[in-house]
Amino acid sequence: MSKRRLVASVVEDATTISVTVDVFETVGNVEIGPTRVAESQVLSWPCTDREQWQRDMVVLVLELL
């Protein structure tokens, strides 16, 4: 039986937001991956509320998938 792990990463600098989504699969004791599922860059937008920024980033990842 295999085990899967989905890893989403969001990095925002002053001008852009970079989103990557990778899959890791473990079969037995061997981990296979990362396998890039999605990758995107968009212009960043101002958001001072940390919790709202987190929600926005999750929506961005979901829209990418």
Secondary structure, DSSP 4 states (H G I P E B T S, - for coil): -EEEEEEEEEEE-SSEEEEEEEEEEEETTEEEEEEEEEEEEEE------HHHHHHHHHHHHHHH-
